[in-house]
Amino acid sequence: MKYIISSLLSLFQSNEVQPQPGLRVNYAPYGHVEKCDGTVVACDHARGVLVAWPRGGADWLPKHLLSVIH
């Protein structure tokens, strides 16, 4: 239950934080979480943020579509 509440709250928190490697994030386009509990691997101004997901795989995503998990 605590994880669900934390994930929901992360949607409403500011994304002004510059993603750093190791930061935990959710991918939330269109206002709902599509992928959760990712870990930032790298940041690139041209490509975005590289996020590794717990079920495997990694994606380059725009910073503004990520919400930080606190």
Residue pairs with C-beta under 8 A, 6 or more apart in sequence:
6 69
6 70
7 26
7 33
7 36
7 69
9 70
10 26
10 67
10 68
10 69
10 70
11 26
11 28
11 31
11 33
11 67
13 67
13 68
13 70
15 63
15 64
15 66
15 67
15 68
17 23
17 68
18 43
19 25
19 40
19 43
19 49
19 63
19 66
19 68
20 40
20 43
21 40
21 41
21 42
21 43
22 39
22 40
23 39
23 40
23 68
24 37
24 38
24 39
24 40
24 68
24 69
25 38
25 39
25 40
25 49
25 51
25 66
25 67
25 68
25 69
26 33
26 35
26 36
26 37
26 38
26 66
26 67
26 69
27 33
27 34
27 35
27 36
27 38
27 51
27 59
27 61
27 65
27 66
28 34
28 65
28 66
28 67
29 65
33 67
35 51
35 53
35 59
37 53
37 54
37 69
38 51
38 52
38 53
38 54
38 66
39 51
39 52
40 49
40 50
40 51
41 50
41 51
41 52
41 58
42 49
42 50
43 49
43 50
43 63
44 50
44 60
47 60
48 60
48 61
48 62
48 63
49 60
49 61
49 62
49 63
49 66
50 58
50 59
50 60
51 58
51 59
51 61
51 66
52 58
53 59
